[in-house]
Amino acid sequence: MKKHIALASIAAAGLACLVSGCASTSPLAVQQAALPKDKVDAPALFVENCATCHGKDGRAHTFHGRLVFAQNLTDTHWHATDAEIIDAIKTGPRVMPAFEKKLSGAEIEALGAYVRTFKPAR
């Protein structure tokens, strides 16, 4: 019984650290906040804000990604509309942090468009 409580406590603490760490506003996000969508460096913004869980390649094959069951953005069975992707970035489904107050609208739109560039894994 004590072992289960200890494991649950460790898992809860780890999850809290992961989510809070992913939700921090990055320096790049602050620098690009006033830029229009076409001037935002979406790949770099993705690396700073999303790659911890989704991986640089979008496959979610990271320690954090596996721990929180992050969406594999290259999965051929994953079908999301552009609006659903934008909404997910803004509101943060499940344990994903919400970025609506951390990124500008242009940054969120640029990230949504960037997510679309990931190709299915082979």
Backbone as XML, in Angstrom:
<?xml version="1.0"?>
<chain id="A" units="angstrom">
  <residue number="1" name="MET">
    <atom name="N" x="0.818" y="-1.190" z="0.000"/>
    <atom name="CA" x="0.000" y="0.000" z="0.000"/>
    <atom name="C" x="0.864" y="1.257" z="0.000"/>
  </residue>
  <residue number="2" name="LYS">
    <atom name="N" x="1.890" y="1.261" z="0.851"/>
    <atom name="CA" x="2.783" y="2.416" z="0.935"/>
    <atom name="C" x="3.503" y="2.632" z="-0.400"/>
  </residue>
  <residue number="3" name="LYS">
    <atom name="N" x="3.829" y="1.526" z="-1.046"/>
    <atom name="CA" x="4.525" y="1.604" z="-2.335"/>
    <atom name="C" x="3.637" y="2.290" z="-3.377"/>
  </residue>
  <residue number="4" name="HIS">
    <atom name="N" x="2.349" y="1.969" z="-3.407"/>
    <atom name="CA" x="1.418" y="2.570" z="-4.359"/>
    <atom name="C" x="1.232" y="4.064" z="-4.089"/>
  </residue>
  <residue number="5" name="ILE">
    <atom name="N" x="1.161" y="4.432" z="-2.827"/>
    <atom name="CA" x="1.015" y="5.846" z="-2.470"/>
    <atom name="C" x="2.261" y="6.622" z="-2.875"/>
  </residue>
  <residue number="6" name="ALA">
    <atom name="N" x="3.419" y="6.042" z="-2.626"/>
    <atom name="CA" x="4.674" y="6.697" z="-2.995"/>
    <atom name="C" x="4.774" y="6.871" z="-4.506"/>
  </residue>
  <residue number="7" name="LEU">
    <atom name="N" x="4.422" y="5.835" z="-5.261"/>
    <atom name="CA" x="4.464" y="5.928" z="-6.720"/>
    <atom name="C" x="3.475" y="6.961" z="-7.243"/>
  </residue>
  <residue number="8" name="ALA">
    <atom name="N" x="2.289" y="7.006" z="-6.660"/>
    <atom name="CA" x="1.286" y="7.990" z="-7.075"/>
    <atom name="C" x="1.760" y="9.396" z="-6.773"/>
  </residue>
  <residue number="9" name="SER">
    <atom name="N" x="2.403" y="9.590" z="-5.642"/>
    <atom name="CA" x="2.928" y="10.906" z="-5.269"/>
    <atom name="C" x="4.029" y="11.354" z="-6.224"/>
  </residue>
  <residue number="10" name="ILE">
    <atom name="N" x="4.905" y="10.439" z="-6.554"/>
    <atom name="CA" x="5.993" y="10.755" z="-7.489"/>
    <atom name="C" x="5.420" y="11.085" z="-8.862"/>
  </residue>
  <residue number="11" name="ALA">
    <atom name="N" x="4.462" y="10.310" z="-9.316"/>
    <atom name="CA" x="3.847" y="10.555" z="-10.626"/>
    <atom name="C" x="3.144" y="11.909" z="-10.647"/>
  </residue>
  <residue number="12" name="ALA">
    <atom name="N" x="2.410" y="12.229" z="-9.593"/>
    <atom name="CA" x="1.698" y="13.514" z="-9.537"/>
    <atom name="C" x="2.677" y="14.675" z="-9.523"/>
  </residue>
  <residue number="13" name="ALA">
    <atom name="N" x="3.739" y="14.569" z="-8.762"/>
    <atom name="CA" x="4.741" y="15.638" z="-8.708"/>
    <atom name="C" x="5.430" y="15.794" z="-10.059"/>
  </residue>
  <residue number="14" name="GLY">
    <atom name="N" x="5.757" y="14.683" z="-10.674"/>
    <atom name="CA" x="6.394" y="14.742" z="-11.993"/>
    <atom name="C" x="5.495" y="15.363" z="-13.039"/>
  </residue>
  <residue number="15" name="LEU">
    <atom name="N" x="4.233" y="15.001" z="-13.024"/>
    <atom name="CA" x="3.279" y="15.567" z="-13.975"/>
    <atom name="C" x="3.125" y="17.067" z="-13.757"/>
  </residue>
  <residue number="16" name="ALA">
    <atom name="N" x="3.066" y="17.498" z="-12.518"/>
    <atom name="CA" x="2.949" y="18.929" z="-12.218"/>
    <atom name="C" x="4.175" y="19.687" z="-12.733"/>
  </residue>
  <residue number="17" name="CYS">
    <atom name="N" x="5.346" y="19.116" z="-12.548"/>
    <atom name="CA" x="6.570" y="19.758" z="-13.043"/>
    <atom name="C" x="6.578" y="19.829" z="-14.562"/>
  </residue>
  <residue number="18" name="LEU">
    <atom name="N" x="6.151" y="18.759" z="-15.205"/>
    <atom name="CA" x="6.130" y="18.727" z="-16.664"/>
    <atom name="C" x="5.192" y="19.787" z="-17.225"/>
  </residue>
  <residue number="19" name="VAL">
    <atom name="N" x="3.988" y="19.840" z="-16.705"/>
    <atom name="CA" x="2.999" y="20.773" z="-17.224"/>
    <atom name="C" x="3.415" y="22.203" z="-16.950"/>
  </residue>
  <residue number="20" name="SER">
    <atom name="N" x="3.911" y="22.489" z="-15.766"/>
    <atom name="CA" x="4.318" y="23.855" z="-15.458"/>
    <atom name="C" x="5.543" y="24.249" z="-16.279"/>
  </residue>
  <residue number="21" name="GLY">
    <atom name="N" x="6.437" y="23.305" z="-16.541"/>
    <atom name="CA" x="7.615" y="23.607" z="-17.345"/>
    <atom name="C" x="7.270" y="23.887" z="-18.793"/>
  </residue>
  <residue number="22" name="CYS">
    <atom name="N" x="6.276" y="23.205" z="-19.325"/>
    <atom name="CA" x="5.864" y="23.407" z="-20.710"/>
    <atom name="C" x="5.112" y="24.711" z="-20.894"/>
  </residue>
  <residue number="23" name="ALA">
    <atom name="N" x="4.533" y="25.227" z="-19.842"/>
    <atom name="CA" x="3.662" y="26.383" z="-19.961"/>
    <atom name="C" x="4.391" y="27.714" z="-19.842"/>
  </residue>
  <residue number="24" name="SER">
    <atom name="N" x="5.692" y="27.692" z="-19.639"/>
    <atom name="CA" x="6.388" y="28.956" z="-19.473"/>
    <atom name="C" x="6.460" y="29.730" z="-20.782"/>
  </residue>
  <residue number="25" name="THR">
    <atom name="N" x="6.397" y="31.043" z="-20.675"/>
    <atom name="CA" x="6.495" y="31.893" z="-21.859"/>
    <atom name="C" x="7.955" y="31.965" z="-22.270"/>
  </residue>
  <residue number="26" name="SER">
    <atom name="N" x="8.250" y="31.607" z="-23.495"/>
    <atom name="CA" x="9.616" y="31.578" z="-23.975"/>
    <atom name="C" x="10.075" y="32.961" z="-24.418"/>
  </residue>
  <residue number="27" name="PRO">
    <atom name="N" x="11.383" y="33.198" z="-24.398"/>
    <atom name="CA" x="11.904" y="34.481" z="-24.870"/>
    <atom name="C" x="11.531" y="34.757" z="-26.334"/>
  </residue>
  <residue number="28" name="LEU">
    <atom name="N" x="11.530" y="33.728" z="-27.148"/>
    <atom name="CA" x="11.189" y="33.909" z="-28.555"/>
    <atom name="C" x="9.735" y="34.355" z="-28.707"/>
  </residue>
  <residue number="29" name="ALA">
    <atom name="N" x="8.848" y="33.794" z="-27.891"/>
    <atom name="CA" x="7.437" y="34.180" z="-27.947"/>
    <atom name="C" x="7.280" y="35.665" z="-27.640"/>
  </residue>
  <residue number="30" name="VAL">
    <atom name="N" x="8.027" y="36.151" z="-26.683"/>
    <atom name="CA" x="7.959" y="37.570" z="-26.323"/>
    <atom name="C" x="8.505" y="38.418" z="-27.466"/>
  </residue>
  <residue number="31" name="GLN">
    <atom name="N" x="9.610" y="38.006" z="-28.060"/>
    <atom name="CA" x="10.226" y="38.759" z="-29.163"/>
    <atom name="C" x="9.327" y="38.836" z="-30.386"/>
  </residue>
  <residue number="32" name="GLN">
    <atom name="N" x="8.550" y="37.785" z="-30.639"/>
    <atom name="CA" x="7.746" y="37.716" z="-31.858"/>
    <atom name="C" x="6.284" y="38.118" z="-31.654"/>
  </residue>
  <residue number="33" name="ALA">
    <atom name="N" x="5.917" y="38.503" z="-30.447"/>
    <atom name="CA" x="4.513" y="38.755" z="-30.111"/>
    <atom name="C" x="3.835" y="39.768" z="-31.028"/>
  </residue>
  <residue number="34" name="ALA">
    <atom name="N" x="4.552" y="40.753" z="-31.501"/>
    <atom name="CA" x="3.946" y="41.799" z="-32.335"/>
    <atom name="C" x="4.072" y="41.530" z="-33.838"/>
  </residue>
  <residue number="35" name="LEU">
    <atom name="N" x="4.710" y="40.423" z="-34.199"/>
    <atom name="CA" x="4.917" y="40.128" z="-35.616"/>
    <atom name="C" x="3.657" y="39.555" z="-36.258"/>
  </residue>
  <residue number="36" name="PRO">
    <atom name="N" x="3.477" y="39.796" z="-37.563"/>
    <atom name="CA" x="2.368" y="39.146" z="-38.273"/>
    <atom name="C" x="2.693" y="37.659" z="-38.462"/>
  </residue>
  <residue number="37" name="LYS">
    <atom name="N" x="1.664" y="36.863" z="-38.722"/>
    <atom name="CA" x="1.800" y="35.403" z="-38.845"/>
    <atom name="C" x="2.922" y="34.993" z="-39.798"/>
  </residue>
  <residue number="38" name="ASP">
    <atom name="N" x="3.040" y="35.651" z="-40.942"/>
    <atom name="CA" x="4.034" y="35.244" z="-41.934"/>
    <atom name="C" x="5.474" y="35.587" z="-41.538"/>
  </residue>
  <residue number="39" name="LYS">
    <atom name="N" x="5.663" y="36.364" z="-40.485"/>
    <atom name="CA" x="7.008" y="36.717" z="-40.015"/>
    <atom name="C" x="7.422" y="35.928" z="-38.774"/>
  </residue>
  <residue number="40" name="VAL">
    <atom name="N" x="6.491" y="35.192" z="-38.195"/>
    <atom name="CA" x="6.768" y="34.395" z="-36.997"/>
    <atom name="C" x="7.634" y="33.190" z="-37.373"/>
  </residue>
  <residue number="41" name="ASP">
    <atom name="N" x="8.671" y="32.931" z="-36.589"/>
    <atom name="CA" x="9.527" y="31.767" z="-36.794"/>
    <atom name="C" x="8.860" y="30.576" z="-36.092"/>
  </residue>
  <residue number="42" name="ALA">
    <atom name="N" x="7.878" y="29.991" z="-36.765"/>
    <atom name="CA" x="7.083" y="28.914" z="-36.169"/>
    <atom name="C" x="7.917" y="27.686" z="-35.788"/>
  </residue>
  <residue number="43" name="PRO">
    <atom name="N" x="8.877" y="27.250" z="-36.628"/>
    <atom name="CA" x="9.682" y="26.089" z="-36.208"/>
    <atom name="C" x="10.432" y="26.338" z="-34.894"/>
  </residue>
  <residue number="44" name="ALA">
    <atom name="N" x="11.013" y="27.506" z="-34.740"/>
    <atom name="CA" x="11.736" y="27.815" z="-33.498"/>
    <atom name="C" x="10.766" y="27.949" z="-32.329"/>
  </residue>
  <residue number="45" name="LEU">
    <atom name="N" x="9.609" y="28.530" z="-32.572"/>
    <atom name="CA" x="8.586" y="28.660" z="-31.538"/>
    <atom name="C" x="8.101" y="27.271" z="-31.105"/>
  </residue>
  <residue number="46" name="PHE">
    <atom name="N" x="7.962" y="26.360" z="-32.060"/>
    <atom name="CA" x="7.564" y="24.983" z="-31.758"/>
    <atom name="C" x="8.612" y="24.319" z="-30.875"/>
  </residue>
  <residue number="47" name="VAL">
    <atom name="N" x="9.885" y="24.488" z="-31.219"/>
    <atom name="CA" x="10.959" y="23.877" z="-30.432"/>
    <atom name="C" x="10.924" y="24.406" z="-28.997"/>
  </residue>
  <residue number="48" name="GLU">
    <atom name="N" x="10.732" y="25.705" z="-28.830"/>
    <atom name="CA" x="10.734" y="26.292" z="-27.488"/>
    <atom name="C" x="9.507" y="25.926" z="-26.658"/>
  </residue>
  <residue number="49" name="ASN">
    <atom name="N" x="8.365" y="25.743" z="-27.286"/>
    <atom name="CA" x="7.129" y="25.575" z="-26.534"/>
    <atom name="C" x="6.490" y="24.199" z="-26.635"/>
  </residue>
  <residue number="50" name="CYS">
    <atom name="N" x="6.814" y="23.436" z="-27.654"/>
    <atom name="CA" x="6.065" y="22.204" z="-27.924"/>
    <atom name="C" x="6.923" y="20.946" z="-27.981"/>
  </residue>
  <residue number="51" name="ALA">
    <atom name="N" x="8.177" y="21.092" z="-28.354"/>
    <atom name="CA" x="9.021" y="19.925" z="-28.628"/>
    <atom name="C" x="9.325" y="19.084" z="-27.396"/>
  </residue>
  <residue number="52" name="THR">
    <atom name="N" x="9.234" y="19.648" z="-26.212"/>
    <atom name="CA" x="9.482" y="18.857" z="-25.011"/>
    <atom name="C" x="8.561" y="17.644" z="-24.973"/>
  </residue>
  <residue number="53" name="CYS">
    <atom name="N" x="7.319" y="17.840" z="-25.388"/>
    <atom name="CA" x="6.354" y="16.734" z="-25.388"/>
    <atom name="C" x="6.146" y="16.134" z="-26.780"/>
  </residue>
  <residue number="54" name="HIS">
    <atom name="N" x="6.002" y="16.981" z="-27.787"/>
    <atom name="CA" x="5.705" y="16.494" z="-29.137"/>
    <atom name="C" x="6.955" y="16.108" z="-29.921"/>
  </residue>
  <residue number="55" name="GLY">
    <atom name="N" x="8.128" y="16.456" z="-29.439"/>
    <atom name="CA" x="9.373" y="16.163" z="-30.146"/>
    <atom name="C" x="9.589" y="17.138" z="-31.282"/>
  </residue>
  <residue number="56" name="LYS">
    <atom name="N" x="10.830" y="17.351" z="-31.663"/>
    <atom name="CA" x="11.143" y="18.277" z="-32.764"/>
    <atom name="C" x="10.513" y="17.832" z="-34.073"/>
  </residue>
  <residue number="57" name="ASP">
    <atom name="N" x="10.316" y="16.517" z="-34.219"/>
    <atom name="CA" x="9.727" y="15.975" z="-35.448"/>
    <atom name="C" x="8.216" y="15.765" z="-35.345"/>
  </residue>
  <residue number="58" name="GLY">
    <atom name="N" x="7.621" y="16.133" z="-34.197"/>
    <atom name="CA" x="6.179" y="16.013" z="-34.026"/>
    <atom name="C" x="5.680" y="14.619" z="-33.667"/>
  </residue>
  <residue number="59" name="ARG">
    <atom name="N" x="6.576" y="13.663" z="-33.511"/>
    <atom name="CA" x="6.165" y="12.268" z="-33.294"/>
    <atom name="C" x="5.860" y="11.930" z="-31.836"/>
  </residue>
  <residue number="60" name="ALA">
    <atom name="N" x="6.154" y="12.852" z="-30.918"/>
    <atom name="CA" x="5.895" y="12.659" z="-29.478"/>
    <atom name="C" x="6.687" y="11.495" z="-28.893"/>
  </residue>
  <residue number="61" name="HIS">
    <atom name="N" x="7.818" y="11.173" z="-29.471"/>
    <atom name="CA" x="8.674" y="10.104" z="-28.954"/>
    <atom name="C" x="9.714" y="10.703" z="-28.018"/>
  </residue>
  <residue number="62" name="THR">
    <atom name="N" x="9.224" y="11.387" z="-26.995"/>
    <atom name="CA" x="10.095" y="11.976" z="-25.983"/>
    <atom name="C" x="9.675" y="11.416" z="-24.632"/>
  </residue>
  <residue number="63" name="PHE">
    <atom name="N" x="10.528" y="11.581" z="-23.656"/>
    <atom name="CA" x="10.178" y="11.130" z="-22.308"/>
    <atom name="C" x="8.887" y="11.801" z="-21.853"/>
  </residue>
  <residue number="64" name="HIS">
    <atom name="N" x="8.840" y="13.122" z="-21.970"/>
    <atom name="CA" x="7.651" y="13.865" z="-21.551"/>
    <atom name="C" x="6.433" y="13.475" z="-22.391"/>
  </residue>
  <residue number="65" name="GLY">
    <atom name="N" x="6.631" y="13.329" z="-23.670"/>
    <atom name="CA" x="5.534" y="12.964" z="-24.555"/>
    <atom name="C" x="4.904" y="11.642" z="-24.190"/>
  </residue>
  <residue number="66" name="ARG">
    <atom name="N" x="5.742" y="10.678" z="-23.873"/>
    <atom name="CA" x="5.228" y="9.365" z="-23.479"/>
    <atom name="C" x="4.531" y="9.431" z="-22.122"/>
  </residue>
  <residue number="67" name="LEU">
    <atom name="N" x="5.078" y="10.233" z="-21.231"/>
    <atom name="CA" x="4.512" y="10.335" z="-19.890"/>
    <atom name="C" x="3.115" y="10.954" z="-19.894"/>
  </residue>
  <residue number="68" name="VAL">
    <atom name="N" x="2.896" y="11.951" z="-20.764"/>
    <atom name="CA" x="1.593" y="12.648" z="-20.779"/>
    <atom name="C" x="0.727" y="12.229" z="-21.968"/>
  </residue>
  <residue number="69" name="PHE">
    <atom name="N" x="1.162" y="11.220" z="-22.709"/>
    <atom name="CA" x="0.425" y="10.733" z="-23.878"/>
    <atom name="C" x="0.169" y="11.862" z="-24.885"/>
  </residue>
  <residue number="70" name="ALA">
    <atom name="N" x="1.234" y="12.605" z="-25.199"/>
    <atom name="CA" x="1.132" y="13.704" z="-26.164"/>
    <atom name="C" x="0.741" y="13.168" z="-27.538"/>
  </residue>
  <residue number="71" name="GLN">
    <atom name="N" x="0.023" y="13.968" z="-28.267"/>
    <atom name="CA" x="-0.427" y="13.593" z="-29.608"/>
    <atom name="C" x="0.759" y="13.475" z="-30.560"/>
  </residue>
  <residue number="72" name="ASN">
    <atom name="N" x="0.849" y="12.373" z="-31.275"/>
    <atom name="CA" x="1.812" y="12.219" z="-32.356"/>
    <atom name="C" x="1.246" y="12.992" z="-33.543"/>
  </residue>
  <residue number="73" name="LEU">
    <atom name="N" x="1.870" y="14.088" z="-33.895"/>
    <atom name="CA" x="1.361" y="14.967" z="-34.946"/>
    <atom name="C" x="1.609" y="14.427" z="-36.348"/>
  </residue>
  <residue number="74" name="THR">
    <atom name="N" x="2.293" y="13.275" z="-36.436"/>
    <atom name="CA" x="2.539" y="12.654" z="-37.740"/>
    <atom name="C" x="1.664" y="11.422" z="-37.959"/>
  </residue>
  <residue number="75" name="ASP">
    <atom name="N" x="0.862" y="11.083" z="-36.975"/>
    <atom name="CA" x="0.022" y="9.883" z="-37.038"/>
    <atom name="C" x="-1.023" y="10.020" z="-38.148"/>
  </residue>
  <residue number="76" name="THR">
    <atom name="N" x="-1.047" y="9.068" z="-39.054"/>
    <atom name="CA" x="-1.993" y="9.126" z="-40.176"/>
    <atom name="C" x="-3.439" y="8.983" z="-39.719"/>
  </residue>
  <residue number="77" name="HIS">
    <atom name="N" x="-3.660" y="8.449" z="-38.525"/>
    <atom name="CA" x="-5.015" y="8.303" z="-37.993"/>
    <atom name="C" x="-5.483" y="9.545" z="-37.246"/>
  </residue>
  <residue number="78" name="TRP">
    <atom name="N" x="-4.591" y="10.493" z="-37.057"/>
    <atom name="CA" x="-4.952" y="11.728" z="-36.367"/>
    <atom name="C" x="-5.494" y="12.708" z="-37.397"/>
  </residue>
  <residue number="79" name="HIS">
    <atom name="N" x="-6.751" y="13.028" z="-37.252"/>
    <atom name="CA" x="-7.397" y="13.955" z="-38.174"/>
    <atom name="C" x="-7.936" y="15.121" z="-37.368"/>
  </residue>
  <residue number="80" name="ALA">
    <atom name="N" x="-7.386" y="16.285" z="-37.584"/>
    <atom name="CA" x="-7.851" y="17.489" z="-36.903"/>
    <atom name="C" x="-7.958" y="18.600" z="-37.933"/>
  </residue>
  <residue number="81" name="THR">
    <atom name="N" x="-8.998" y="19.376" z="-37.821"/>
    <atom name="CA" x="-9.143" y="20.522" z="-38.719"/>
    <atom name="C" x="-8.201" y="21.621" z="-38.254"/>
  </residue>
  <residue number="82" name="ASP">
    <atom name="N" x="-7.999" y="22.600" z="-39.114"/>
    <atom name="CA" x="-7.174" y="23.742" z="-38.735"/>
    <atom name="C" x="-7.745" y="24.412" z="-37.488"/>
  </residue>
  <residue number="83" name="ALA">
    <atom name="N" x="-9.062" y="24.549" z="-37.440"/>
    <atom name="CA" x="-9.716" y="25.179" z="-36.292"/>
    <atom name="C" x="-9.497" y="24.370" z="-35.013"/>
  </residue>
  <residue number="84" name="GLU">
    <atom name="N" x="-9.513" y="23.053" z="-35.118"/>
    <atom name="CA" x="-9.291" y="22.196" z="-33.947"/>
    <atom name="C" x="-7.850" y="22.299" z="-33.458"/>
  </residue>
  <residue number="85" name="ILE">
    <atom name="N" x="-6.916" y="22.410" z="-34.377"/>
    <atom name="CA" x="-5.508" y="22.571" z="-33.996"/>
    <atom name="C" x="-5.316" y="23.898" z="-33.272"/>
  </residue>
  <residue number="86" name="ILE">
    <atom name="N" x="-5.861" y="24.971" z="-33.830"/>
    <atom name="CA" x="-5.752" y="26.295" z="-33.207"/>
    <atom name="C" x="-6.399" y="26.267" z="-31.818"/>
  </residue>
  <residue number="87" name="ASP">
    <atom name="N" x="-7.570" y="25.657" z="-31.719"/>
    <atom name="CA" x="-8.258" y="25.572" z="-30.430"/>
    <atom name="C" x="-7.433" y="24.780" z="-29.422"/>
  </residue>
  <residue number="88" name="ALA">
    <atom name="N" x="-6.806" y="23.706" z="-29.853"/>
    <atom name="CA" x="-5.970" y="22.897" z="-28.957"/>
    <atom name="C" x="-4.786" y="23.715" z="-28.444"/>
  </residue>
  <residue number="89" name="ILE">
    <atom name="N" x="-4.167" y="24.498" z="-29.307"/>
    <atom name="CA" x="-3.043" y="25.337" z="-28.884"/>
    <atom name="C" x="-3.527" y="26.383" z="-27.889"/>
  </residue>
  <residue number="90" name="LYS">
    <atom name="N" x="-4.667" y="26.976" z="-28.174"/>
    <atom name="CA" x="-5.207" y="28.014" z="-27.285"/>
    <atom name="C" x="-5.625" y="27.466" z="-25.922"/>
  </residue>
  <residue number="91" name="THR">
    <atom name="N" x="-6.375" y="26.373" z="-25.923"/>
    <atom name="CA" x="-7.003" y="25.898" z="-24.682"/>
    <atom name="C" x="-6.284" y="24.750" z="-23.992"/>
  </residue>
  <residue number="92" name="GLY">
    <atom name="N" x="-5.414" y="24.043" z="-24.708"/>
    <atom name="CA" x="-4.662" y="22.964" z="-24.100"/>
    <atom name="C" x="-5.494" y="21.770" z="-23.682"/>
  </residue>
  <residue number="93" name="PRO">
    <atom name="N" x="-5.770" y="20.843" z="-24.600"/>
    <atom name="CA" x="-6.542" y="19.657" z="-24.226"/>
    <atom name="C" x="-5.779" y="18.781" z="-23.228"/>
  </residue>
  <residue number="94" name="ARG">
    <atom name="N" x="-6.512" y="18.079" z="-22.416"/>
    <atom name="CA" x="-5.959" y="17.170" z="-21.394"/>
    <atom name="C" x="-4.900" y="17.885" z="-20.562"/>
  </residue>
  <residue number="95" name="VAL">
    <atom name="N" x="-3.676" y="17.386" z="-20.525"/>
    <atom name="CA" x="-2.640" y="17.990" z="-19.685"/>
    <atom name="C" x="-1.789" y="19.013" z="-20.431"/>
  </residue>
  <residue number="96" name="MET">
    <atom name="N" x="-2.042" y="19.194" z="-21.709"/>
    <atom name="CA" x="-1.299" y="20.204" z="-22.474"/>
    <atom name="C" x="-1.643" y="21.595" z="-21.939"/>
  </residue>
  <residue number="97" name="PRO">
    <atom name="N" x="-0.622" y="22.437" z="-21.726"/>
    <atom name="CA" x="-0.925" y="23.781" z="-21.241"/>
    <atom name="C" x="-1.623" y="24.619" z="-22.308"/>
  </residue>
  <residue number="98" name="ALA">
    <atom name="N" x="-2.426" y="25.559" z="-21.870"/>
    <atom name="CA" x="-3.090" y="26.495" z="-22.779"/>
    <atom name="C" x="-2.107" y="27.621" z="-23.109"/>
  </residue>
  <residue number="99" name="PHE">
    <atom name="N" x="-2.073" y="28.017" z="-24.369"/>
    <atom name="CA" x="-1.143" y="29.059" z="-24.794"/>
    <atom name="C" x="-1.840" y="30.356" z="-25.197"/>
  </residue>
  <residue number="100" name="GLU">
    <atom name="N" x="-3.149" y="30.436" z="-25.019"/>
    <atom name="CA" x="-3.895" y="31.614" z="-25.443"/>
    <atom name="C" x="-3.393" y="32.896" z="-24.781"/>
  </residue>
  <residue number="101" name="LYS">
    <atom name="N" x="-2.941" y="32.820" z="-23.535"/>
    <atom name="CA" x="-2.455" y="34.005" z="-22.823"/>
    <atom name="C" x="-0.944" y="34.112" z="-22.863"/>
  </residue>
  <residue number="102" name="LYS">
    <atom name="N" x="-0.288" y="33.154" z="-23.493"/>
    <atom name="CA" x="1.169" y="33.140" z="-23.536"/>
    <atom name="C" x="1.737" y="33.466" z="-24.909"/>
  </residue>
  <residue number="103" name="LEU">
    <atom name="N" x="0.924" y="33.243" z="-25.947"/>
    <atom name="CA" x="1.350" y="33.518" z="-27.319"/>
    <atom name="C" x="0.341" y="34.455" z="-27.976"/>
  </residue>
  <residue number="104" name="SER">
    <atom name="N" x="0.818" y="35.224" z="-28.933"/>
    <atom name="CA" x="-0.088" y="36.112" z="-29.667"/>
    <atom name="C" x="-0.942" y="35.288" z="-30.633"/>
  </residue>
  <residue number="105" name="GLY">
    <atom name="N" x="-2.003" y="35.901" z="-31.139"/>
    <atom name="CA" x="-2.842" y="35.226" z="-32.122"/>
    <atom name="C" x="-2.057" y="34.819" z="-33.355"/>
  </residue>
  <residue number="106" name="ALA">
    <atom name="N" x="-1.155" y="35.685" z="-33.803"/>
    <atom name="CA" x="-0.338" y="35.380" z="-34.979"/>
    <atom name="C" x="0.598" y="34.201" z="-34.703"/>
  </residue>
  <residue number="107" name="GLU">
    <atom name="N" x="1.159" y="34.143" z="-33.495"/>
    <atom name="CA" x="2.044" y="33.029" z="-33.146"/>
    <atom name="C" x="1.266" y="31.711" z="-33.104"/>
  </residue>
  <residue number="108" name="ILE">
    <atom name="N" x="0.063" y="31.752" z="-32.554"/>
    <atom name="CA" x="-0.766" y="30.549" z="-32.497"/>
    <atom name="C" x="-1.144" y="30.089" z="-33.896"/>
  </residue>
  <residue number="109" name="GLU">
    <atom name="N" x="-1.517" y="31.013" z="-34.760"/>
    <atom name="CA" x="-1.857" y="30.654" z="-36.141"/>
    <atom name="C" x="-0.643" y="30.093" z="-36.872"/>
  </residue>
  <residue number="110" name="ALA">
    <atom name="N" x="0.527" y="30.692" z="-36.653"/>
    <atom name="CA" x="1.749" y="30.197" z="-37.293"/>
    <atom name="C" x="2.090" y="28.791" z="-36.801"/>
  </residue>
  <residue number="111" name="LEU">
    <atom name="N" x="1.924" y="28.541" z="-35.500"/>
    <atom name="CA" x="2.162" y="27.196" z="-34.969"/>
    <atom name="C" x="1.181" y="26.190" z="-35.558"/>
  </residue>
  <residue number="112" name="GLY">
    <atom name="N" x="-0.077" y="26.590" z="-35.681"/>
    <atom name="CA" x="-1.076" y="25.711" z="-36.286"/>
    <atom name="C" x="-0.708" y="25.327" z="-37.707"/>
  </residue>
  <residue number="113" name="ALA">
    <atom name="N" x="-0.260" y="26.303" z="-38.475"/>
    <atom name="CA" x="0.159" y="26.037" z="-39.857"/>
    <atom name="C" x="1.407" y="25.147" z="-39.875"/>
  </residue>
  <residue number="114" name="TYR">
    <atom name="N" x="2.318" y="25.375" z="-38.930"/>
    <atom name="CA" x="3.542" y="24.579" z="-38.865"/>
    <atom name="C" x="3.224" y="23.116" z="-38.541"/>
  </residue>
  <residue number="115" name="VAL">
    <atom name="N" x="2.291" y="22.893" z="-37.623"/>
    <atom name="CA" x="1.891" y="21.522" z="-37.270"/>
    <atom name="C" x="1.437" y="20.764" z="-38.516"/>
  </residue>
  <residue number="116" name="ARG">
    <atom name="N" x="0.794" y="21.452" z="-39.424"/>
    <atom name="CA" x="0.320" y="20.832" z="-40.683"/>
    <atom name="C" x="1.470" y="20.352" z="-41.577"/>
  </residue>
  <residue number="117" name="THR">
    <atom name="N" x="2.674" y="20.868" z="-41.365"/>
    <atom name="CA" x="3.804" y="20.489" z="-42.224"/>
    <atom name="C" x="4.405" y="19.142" z="-41.856"/>
  </residue>
  <residue number="118" name="PHE">
    <atom name="N" x="4.072" y="18.612" z="-40.664"/>
    <atom name="CA" x="4.636" y="17.326" z="-40.272"/>
    <atom name="C" x="4.086" y="16.220" z="-41.166"/>
  </residue>
  <residue number="119" name="LYS">
    <atom name="N" x="4.978" y="15.415" z="-41.655"/>
    <atom name="CA" x="4.617" y="14.310" z="-42.548"/>
    <atom name="C" x="4.423" y="13.029" z="-41.745"/>
  </residue>
  <residue number="120" name="PRO">
    <atom name="N" x="3.539" y="12.162" z="-42.200"/>
    <atom name="CA" x="3.348" y="10.884" z="-41.499"/>
    <atom name="C" x="4.658" y="10.097" z="-41.403"/>
  </residue>
  <residue number="121" name="ALA">
    <atom name="N" x="4.842" y="9.471" z="-40.250"/>
    <atom name="CA" x="6.017" y="8.625" z="-40.059"/>
    <atom name="C" x="5.924" y="7.405" z="-40.943"/>
  </residue>
  <residue number="122" name="ARG">
    <atom name="N" x="7.049" y="6.946" z="-41.421"/>
    <atom name="CA" x="7.074" y="5.770" z="-42.299"/>
    <atom name="C" x="7.661" y="4.596" z="-41.603"/>
  </residue>
</chain>
